Amino acid sequence: MRISQLEGRRIALWGWGREGRAACRALRVRLPAQPLGVFCGDDERAEVEALGDPLLSVHTTADADALAAFDYVIKSPGISPYRDEAVAAAARGTRFIGSTALWFAEHADDRILCVTGTKGKSTTTALLAHLLRAGGHRTALCGNIGLPLLELLDPGTPPDYWAVELSSYQTRDVFTSGARPTLAIGTNLFPEHLDWHGSLQRYADDKLSLFTAAAPHVAVLNAADPALAALQLPESQVIYYGREDGWHLRGEVVHRGEKAVLDTSGLPLPGRHNRGNLCAVLAALEAIGLDAVALAPAARRFRPLPHRLQPLGTQGGLRWVNDSISTTPHATLAALECFRGSPIALLLGGHDRGLDWRGFADALQAGDVPAAVITLGQNGPKIHALLEPVARARGFALHAAADLPEAVALARRALAAVADGHGTDGKGAASTGVVLLSPGAPSFGAYRDYTERGRHFAALAGFDPEAITAIPGLGIA
């Protein structure tokens, strides 16, 4: 639906985070005389009222009756349309529109390159934009990565390409908008966000709708992911990466078929999974007609994103790594793999989304283990109980912390104990080891988001949190 089609309707915004504020500004630009309702929290009411907009009405209770008073409710991505009150209001005729769908409807004819996946989508999107710009193409980096699409509704000079990260909250919006992306990349599919989607099947269906329903002209899919490899997409040209006949890794070297293209051992892309994401990007560039082989070396100049296996530096003889964006057990296992061979104190746990951690426990039972695991957060006790027999059998320390400051203190002590068994720096502190925040769970409750959690971790470790948080390259360049 185009924004112009909302004129004269009863419209409300649901959510007053950055996405909600962007939607409000966009509607005010396009429909300046349109009355708008705003559903927000009690703590946000004053901010909305401070706008001094006489056409805004503020509502702090979003129940079915209140929502049903509107023809259209434009919701922020974090608000699930499967909530009981939304379902009840929809049954009474209210239509719920994602803010992402509004942007796609306005830009349906643009060259839009979408990226989704349970993990790796932010780095993949940023790397895609980086290499496009290296080739001289004006490119927008936006979406779930940290810049709401509606903040770029009417750019002064349109970009040649849009590199758009989409979460599972947003992928169905592409189909409902009527837009058909130029290309879409799928990195992987693991269980996540079950509290928002309601079930694993619905999560998979919503995530994969970018390919199955929106029917991009080109779908670039990870051949190693069973769910992606099994997709049947008759309306899309399908290109697989991670196969020997296309872009893939052999050891540390990126290959295009039999041709060796780039040694990735010195790239600023921690972990084999991130180097696999480079293969996805190169496959996408080739698919849109660019010389991917020539652009590949520009990956050496890529600036890694914050909170994603981010090396903060060394303090007190320890390396500190911020992987706060890790919100699934699979992501934490990938993080552990990056530091194999070093003593690791792993900080684990957060908001309980109902994910099954037995696979994580099985992996520790069968493979390499950290020196210590410190559990915290809402699901910390559940994870702790699951890991107790594994810790006894495999010989790693297991501690429970009430909060992040206690977890950091326990990590320091745990690695000092490891060092005392293998030599110290003379002051009783560990001379080696990695403190790894890779919680495998969201931060809700204790923190506003993973960024706030990562900033607090950096401060506790002795680093400047302001210096670690900027996402390079956001916007149009």
Protein Blocks (a to p, Z undefined) as FASTA:
>chain_A
ZZklmgopacddedjbfklmmmmmmmmmmmmmbccdddddfklmmmmmmnopakbccdfb
dcfklmmmpfbdcddfklcfkbfklmmmmmnopacddfklmmmmmmmmpccdddedjehk
lmmmmmmmmmmmmnopacddedjkopafklmmmgfbacfbdcddddfklmmmmmmnopac
fbdcdfbdcdehklmnopaklmmmmmmmmmmmnopabdcddfklmklmmpccfkbccdde
hiaklccdehjaccehjbcfbdcklpccehjklmmmmmmmmmmmmmnopafklmmmmmmm
pccdehiapafbjeehiacddffkpcbfklmmmmmmmmgoiacdddeddddehiafklmm
mmmmmmccdfbdcdedjklmmmmmmmmmmmmmnopacdddfblklmmmmmmmmmmmmmmm
nopehnopafbdcddddehpafehjamblmlmmmmmmmmnopafklmmpcghiajZZ
